[in-house]
Amino acid sequence: MRADRAAEAAVPPAYARDALAVARTAAFPLQPVLRSLETVAVEGVRVSAIELNATRGGADVTLEFDDYKALLVYLELLNEGEAVPRWALVRAEAAGARRQATIRSVWP
């Protein structure tokens, strides 16, 4: 009987995984992520999508850009003032006149 109680106590409740996901989502620093994107503007670079991942603690942002120089300036300005660069270029590609890039950040 004592072993049965110990076994029951060792099994996490069915909702534990969902509760952890909710806690991570609530703790995710949404405002600082959005603020950093809103405060940087470079002509020729436009945010087209934002994907937040609270489990990973990061954000992926899809950008449209006119030229690679403007894209790199945008990335540099996002990281300005950070002790360690928070944003990194994941991929940049051009297909005809359309140019897209994905940048990623990790937040504690």
Number of C-alpha atoms within 10 A of each C-alpha: 6 6 8 9 9 10 10 10 10 9 8 9 10 8 8 10 11 10 12 12 13 14 13 16 16 11 12 20 15 15 9 11 17 12 10 12 16 11 9 15 14 14 11 14 22 16 16 12 12 17 11 18 14 20 13 12 16 20 20 19 19 20 18 20 24 16 13 17 11 15 23 14 16 21 19 15 18 20 18 12 9 10 7 8 14 15 21 16 15 13 11 16 13 14 7 6 7 10 16 21 20 19 17 18 18 16 15 8
